[in-house]
Amino acid sequence: QCHVLCLLQLNEILTNPTEGQFWQVDHIKPVYSGGGQCSLENLQTLCTLCHRERTAKQAKERSQMKRRSLATKYGCDITKFFVKM
């Protein structure tokens, strides 16, 4: 699913192309999930806009994972608040 560029952006790409405007290589299994050191089977090519969207989604997922991890780390067992008799 590629995104539609506005006419101004498309014109800029066509008249003044630069590296990184068209395609990006990305990990299929994200680095934060253990996909860092990988073979070519874990790489995919995405258009730059799709790559930007996927990266933003992954950043959100990493942030949520970190929040959950911190909540677990600093959470406590409520049974500590009860006095045994």
Secondary structure, 3 states (H helix, E strand, C coil): CCCCCCHHHHHHHHHCCCCCCCEEEEECCCHHHCCCCCCHHHEEEEEHHHHHHHHHHHHHHHHHHHHHHHHHHHCCCHHHHCCCC
